[in-house]
């Protein structure tokens, strides 16, 4: 019973977050979220939104991912350190 209660609770929160994100983006017909860190959680999200969610995984060359993260870090005004490069590589 507790597991089902938690599932329903999280389902409501996820739907509420999606409603707010969609509203902020002008109510697009398709809401696409790009977040590589969400990929391992696809199964959980699918269980919460079985009829509404679709998932696509894009595999990029590791050098492209590393360079992209470096650009994001530098645009934020921070230095992309060797430790961060190592963490991205391990990810």
C-alpha positions as a LaTeX table, in Angstrom:
\begin{tabular}{lrrr}
\hline
Residue & $x$ (\AA) & $y$ (\AA) & $z$ (\AA) \\
\hline
Unk1 & 0.00 & 0.00 & 0.00 \\
Unk2 & 2.82 & 2.43 & 0.83 \\
Unk3 & 4.57 & 1.74 & $-2.47$ \\
Unk4 & 1.38 & 2.46 & $-4.43$ \\
Unk5 & 0.76 & 5.60 & $-2.37$ \\
Unk6 & 4.28 & 6.84 & $-3.16$ \\
Unk7 & 3.79 & 6.06 & $-6.87$ \\
Unk8 & 0.55 & 8.05 & $-7.00$ \\
Unk9 & 2.11 & 10.89 & $-5.03$ \\
Unk10 & 5.12 & 11.09 & $-7.36$ \\
Unk11 & 2.86 & 10.78 & $-10.41$ \\
Unk12 & 0.91 & 13.86 & $-9.27$ \\
Unk13 & 4.11 & 15.83 & $-8.69$ \\
Unk14 & 5.57 & 14.86 & $-12.05$ \\
Unk15 & 2.39 & 15.88 & $-13.86$ \\
Unk16 & 2.31 & 19.18 & $-11.98$ \\
Unk17 & 5.93 & 19.91 & $-12.91$ \\
Unk18 & 5.19 & 19.09 & $-16.54$ \\
Unk19 & 2.16 & 21.42 & $-16.52$ \\
Unk20 & 4.33 & 24.26 & $-15.18$ \\
Unk21 & 7.14 & 23.60 & $-17.67$ \\
Unk22 & 4.66 & 23.46 & $-20.56$ \\
Unk23 & 3.03 & 26.72 & $-19.42$ \\
Unk24 & 6.43 & 28.42 & $-19.24$ \\
Unk25 & 7.13 & 27.29 & $-22.80$ \\
Unk26 & 3.82 & 28.50 & $-24.22$ \\
Unk27 & 1.93 & 25.18 & $-24.14$ \\
Unk28 & 3.78 & 23.31 & $-26.90$ \\
Unk29 & 2.01 & 20.32 & $-28.45$ \\
Unk30 & 5.04 & 18.17 & $-27.67$ \\
Unk31 & 7.09 & 18.77 & $-24.54$ \\
Unk32 & 10.64 & 17.63 & $-25.08$ \\
Unk33 & 13.10 & 17.60 & $-22.21$ \\
Unk34 & 16.79 & 17.16 & $-22.98$ \\
Unk35 & 18.62 & 15.99 & $-19.91$ \\
Unk36 & 21.28 & 13.28 & $-20.20$ \\
Unk37 & 21.14 & 12.68 & $-16.46$ \\
Unk38 & 17.46 & 11.71 & $-16.80$ \\
Unk39 & 18.26 & 8.80 & $-19.12$ \\
Unk40 & 18.88 & 6.24 & $-16.35$ \\
Unk41 & 15.50 & 7.20 & $-14.86$ \\
Unk42 & 13.45 & 6.57 & $-18.03$ \\
Unk43 & 11.99 & 3.39 & $-16.56$ \\
Unk44 & 10.72 & 5.24 & $-13.49$ \\
Unk45 & 9.23 & 8.07 & $-15.53$ \\
Unk46 & 7.59 & 5.58 & $-17.89$ \\
Unk47 & 6.00 & 3.84 & $-14.92$ \\
Unk48 & 4.57 & 7.15 & $-13.72$ \\
Unk49 & 3.35 & 8.29 & $-17.16$ \\
Unk50 & 2.76 & 5.04 & $-19.08$ \\
Unk51 & 0.43 & 6.38 & $-21.76$ \\
Unk52 & 1.91 & 9.85 & $-22.20$ \\
Unk53 & 5.70 & 9.63 & $-22.20$ \\
Unk54 & 8.00 & 8.58 & $-25.03$ \\
Unk55 & 11.76 & 8.33 & $-24.70$ \\
Unk56 & 14.61 & 8.78 & $-27.14$ \\
Unk57 & 18.24 & 8.22 & $-26.30$ \\
Unk58 & 20.83 & 9.88 & $-28.50$ \\
Unk59 & 24.36 & 8.55 & $-28.26$ \\
Unk60 & 27.02 & 11.15 & $-28.95$ \\
Unk61 & 30.74 & 10.80 & $-29.38$ \\
Unk62 & 32.39 & 11.28 & $-25.97$ \\
Unk63 & 34.56 & 14.13 & $-27.27$ \\
Unk64 & 31.43 & 16.04 & $-28.33$ \\
Unk65 & 29.89 & 15.57 & $-24.89$ \\
Unk66 & 33.07 & 16.71 & $-23.15$ \\
Unk67 & 33.35 & 19.81 & $-25.36$ \\
Unk68 & 29.67 & 20.65 & $-24.83$ \\
Unk69 & 30.03 & 20.47 & $-21.05$ \\
Unk70 & 33.16 & 22.60 & $-21.25$ \\
Unk71 & 31.29 & 25.27 & $-23.22$ \\
Unk72 & 28.40 & 25.30 & $-20.72$ \\
Unk73 & 30.81 & 25.63 & $-17.81$ \\
Unk74 & 32.76 & 28.44 & $-19.46$ \\
Unk75 & 29.57 & 30.31 & $-20.45$ \\
Unk76 & 28.66 & 30.25 & $-16.77$ \\
Unk77 & 31.95 & 32.02 & $-16.07$ \\
Unk78 & 33.67 & 29.06 & $-14.44$ \\
Unk79 & 36.84 & 27.21 & $-15.36$ \\
Unk80 & 36.39 & 23.68 & $-16.68$ \\
Unk81 & 38.84 & 21.76 & $-14.54$ \\
Unk82 & 40.56 & 18.44 & $-15.21$ \\
Unk83 & 38.49 & 16.98 & $-12.35$ \\
Unk84 & 35.29 & 17.99 & $-14.12$ \\
Unk85 & 36.54 & 16.47 & $-17.37$ \\
Unk86 & 37.26 & 13.24 & $-15.52$ \\
Unk87 & 33.78 & 13.25 & $-13.95$ \\
Unk88 & 32.14 & 13.77 & $-17.37$ \\
Unk89 & 34.24 & 10.96 & $-18.84$ \\
Unk90 & 33.20 & 8.59 & $-16.04$ \\
Unk91 & 29.56 & 9.58 & $-16.42$ \\
\hline
\end{tabular}
